[in-house]
Amino acid sequence: MSLFSTTFQTIENGISYASQKQQTIAQNIANVDTPNYKSKTVSRTSEFRDLLHNELEAYQTDSKHIPFSDSSQRALTQQAITQQAITQQGNTSYQANGNNVDMDKEMADMAENQIYYEALVDRLNGKFNSLQTVIRGGK
């Protein structure tokens, strides 16, 4: 039995993803004038996207209840959450020098990623505030 469920680990994985995505976007922006540079993107695996839409988390509060999932399924879930892929976009060229970095797209991706990161950090702060309230005895 986990003390804090999997919330902290899930938030940690999300922050790791946002960090890697931010680094990739920054690398693309830094190479906007590099001849023949091809932009890169970070994406989650299809298993992760499926888990976000299909996973029902429930806790068995009595031994007579039917379990919703077993520990091996939960381990597979955590493994799929951490999988990320960096892909290179090689089919396009926006500039005469062969470079395909689109600054408008990169800046929009950066803003979206920042909002995602801030939401995760806000959720993490909320979890820590709840723990502080419990430790202080509700005060």
N, C-alpha and C positions, 0 to 999 in steps of 0.2 A: 504494500500500500504506500502510495506516495503522500508525503506530508502536504504538498501544495497542488496536487493534481498535475496536469501538464501545462497549465497556463504560462508559467514562467519560461518553460522550455520553448513553447510555441512562440512567445513574444521574442525570446532571444533569437530564435531562428529567423523570424521576420526582420529583426533589426540587422542581423547578419546579411540577409538578402538585400535590404535597402542600402547597406554600406557597400556591398559589392557592386550594386547597380550604380550608386553614386560615383564610385571609382571608374567604372566603365564609361559613364557619361562624361566625366571630367577628362578622361583619356581621349575620347572622341573630339571634344571641344578643343583640347590642346593640339590635336593633329588636324585641325580644320584646313590648314594650308599645306599640309604635307602631300606631295605628289603620290598618287596611287594608293593612298591610305583608304582602307575600307572600314566603315564604322562597325562597331560591335554592340550587341545587345545582351542583356542578362534576362533569362526567363526561368520560371519554375517548370518542373517536369509536369507532364500531363497527369501523373498520379496525384500530384499535389492539388491541381485544379479539381480533379474528381473528388478528392477528399473534402475539399472546402464545400462542395455542393451536396455530398452524400453522407457525411459522417454524422451520426446521431450519438451524442455522448450521454450516457446514463450511468448511474451508480446503483449497484445492487445493495440495498439496505437491509435485506433479510436473506438468509441462506436458502429460503424456499422460493425466492424470486428467480425467474429465468434470466441468466446473464445475457447482456446485449452484445458483448464482444469479449474475446479472450485476450490474454496478455500478448500472445504472439501477433494478433491483429494490431494491437496498440503499438508494438515495437515496429511493425511494418509501417504504420501510420507515421511515427516519428522519423523513420528513415526516409520516407517519401517527402516529408516536409523539408528536410535539409538538402535535398537534391536540387541543384541549380545548374543551368547550362549557359555558357557564353558562346554565342554564335556570331559569325562574321557575315555581314551583308555584302556579298560580292557581286551581285548582278547589276547594280546600278552605278551611275556616275553622274553627279550633279555639276561638276566643274570640268573645265577643259583639261586639267592635269590628271584626271582619272580619280579624283577624290570624291567620295560619296557622302560626306558629312553634311547633313542638313541642319544648320544652326537653329532654325525655328523649331524643328522637331526635338532637337537635343535640349533646348531650353524648356520646352513644354514637358518633356520627360523628366527633367530635373525638378521642375515645380511639382509635378505629380508625385515623384518619389519623396520629395521633402514633406509633403502633406501626409503621405503614408508613414514615413518615419516618425513624424511628430505625433500622429495618432497612436502609434505603438508605444512611444515613450509616455504619452499621457495615460494610456491603459496601464502601463507598468507602474507609474506613479500612483494610480488609483489602487492597484493591488497592494503596494507598500503602505499607503495610507490606511487601508483596511486592516492590514496586519498591525500597524501601530495602534489603531483604535482597540483592537482585540487585546494587545499586550497591556495597554493602559487600563483595561477593564471597562471600556466603553466611554471613556471621558475624552 
